[in-house]
Amino acid sequence: MLQGIHPLLTGELLLHLDAMGHSDLVVVDDAHFPAAALGARVVVLPGSSTPEVLAAIRTVIPLDDAPSLDLMTSADGVVLDVQRELMDAAGTTPTTTRFIDRFAYYDAARAAFLIVRTGETRKYGNALLRKGVVGHESVGAM
């Protein structure tokens, strides 16, 4: 057991987050997302929500320059509660978050370093986060 590490950050997840480089993508997705079909590296955290996991990840990695967070645009273009929670968890705002359509999101997810599949059941509970430079003053800031 480690002190000061968020309990959702398993050893496997920490290993992958540590191996990521600047501007690499980590995808935190809902239970509906085809993670195994799209990702080379997949960690599954079935008992957690995407905002919880994103907040935990933000305790150990900084954001890249904006836009550092991409969310999938909902079918009607409305920003949903789960998406507001994801922005809060990442420490972004609607102006520093990019909304992209479903197929562009899938393309970006295919290129991600890591996909974390959660137990989130709300639709559009998906987030793409770009890792910033560790050691930068934004580390841990949300």
C-alpha positions in Angstrom: 0.0 0.0 0.0 1.2 3.5 -0.8 0.5 6.7 1.2 -1.0 9.6 -0.7 -2.2 7.7 -3.7 -5.9 7.8 -4.6 -7.4 4.4 -4.0 -8.7 4.1 -7.5 -5.2 4.3 -8.9 -4.3 0.6 -9.0 -0.7 -0.6 -9.6 -1.5 -1.5 -13.2 -3.0 1.9 -13.9 -0.1 3.8 -12.2 2.3 1.8 -14.3 0.6 2.9 -17.5 0.2 6.5 -16.4 3.9 6.7 -15.5 4.9 5.3 -18.9 2.9 8.0 -20.8 4.8 10.8 -22.4 3.9 14.5 -22.8 0.7 14.9 -25.0 -0.1 11.2 -24.8 -3.8 10.5 -24.5 -5.5 8.6 -21.7 -9.1 7.7 -22.4 -11.6 7.3 -19.5 -14.7 5.8 -20.8 -18.1 4.4 -19.8 -19.1 0.8 -19.6 -20.7 1.0 -23.1 -17.4 2.0 -24.9 -15.7 -0.6 -27.1 -12.4 -0.4 -25.2 -11.1 -3.9 -26.0 -11.8 -3.3 -29.7 -10.0 0.0 -29.8 -7.2 0.0 -27.3 -3.9 -1.8 -27.1 -3.7 -1.1 -23.4 -6.9 -1.3 -21.4 -7.5 -1.1 -17.6 -10.9 -2.0 -16.3 -12.3 -0.4 -13.2 -15.9 -1.7 -13.1 -17.1 -0.3 -9.8 -16.3 3.4 -10.6 -17.7 6.3 -12.5 -15.8 8.2 -15.2 -15.7 11.5 -13.2 -14.3 9.6 -10.2 -11.5 7.9 -12.2 -10.7 11.1 -14.1 -10.4 13.0 -10.8 -8.1 10.3 -9.4 -5.9 10.4 -12.6 -5.6 14.2 -12.3 -4.0 13.7 -8.8 -0.9 12.3 -10.5 -0.8 13.8 -14.0 -1.0 17.4 -15.2 -3.0 18.7 -18.1 -1.4 19.5 -21.4 -2.0 22.9 -23.0 -5.7 23.5 -23.9 -7.6 21.9 -25.3 -6.4 19.1 -22.9 -9.8 17.5 -22.6 -12.0 16.1 -25.3 -15.6 15.0 -24.7 -18.0 13.2 -27.1 -20.7 15.5 -28.3 -24.1 14.3 -27.2 -26.7 13.3 -29.9 -28.6 16.6 -29.5 -25.5 18.7 -28.7 -26.6 19.5 -25.2 -23.9 19.4 -22.5 -25.0 16.7 -20.1 -24.6 16.5 -16.3 -22.0 13.7 -16.6 -20.0 15.9 -19.0 -20.1 18.8 -16.5 -18.9 16.4 -13.9 -16.0 15.3 -16.2 -15.0 18.9 -16.8 -15.0 19.5 -13.0 -13.0 16.4 -12.4 -10.4 17.4 -15.0 -10.3 21.0 -13.9 -11.5 22.3 -17.3 -14.3 24.5 -18.4 -16.6 24.5 -21.4 -14.3 27.0 -23.1 -11.1 24.9 -22.4 -12.8 21.6 -23.3 -13.2 20.4 -26.9 -16.4 18.6 -27.9 -16.0 16.2 -30.8 -18.4 13.9 -32.7 -18.6 10.2 -31.9 -16.5 9.0 -34.9 -13.7 11.5 -34.3 -13.7 10.5 -30.7 -13.3 6.8 -31.7 -10.5 7.7 -34.0 -8.7 9.6 -31.2 -9.3 6.8 -28.8 -7.6 4.3 -31.2 -4.5 6.4 -31.0 -4.6 6.7 -27.2 -1.8 5.4 -25.1 -4.3 3.9 -22.6 -8.0 3.3 -22.3 -9.6 3.1 -18.8 -13.0 1.5 -18.9 -15.2 2.3 -16.0 -18.5 1.1 -14.7 -20.2 4.4 -15.8 -23.6 3.7 -17.2 -24.6 7.2 -18.2 -24.4 7.9 -21.9 -21.6 10.2 -23.1 -19.6 9.6 -19.9 -16.4 9.5 -22.0 -13.2 11.7 -21.7 -9.9 12.0 -23.6 -7.2 13.6 -21.5 -3.8 14.8 -22.8 -1.0 14.4 -20.3 1.1 17.6 -19.7 4.7 17.9 -18.6 5.2 16.4 -15.1 6.9 18.8 -12.8 5.1 21.7 -14.3 3.4 24.0 -11.7 -0.1 22.6 -12.7 0.6 19.1 -11.3 -2.2 18.2 -9.0 -4.0 21.6 -9.6 -7.6 21.2 -10.5 
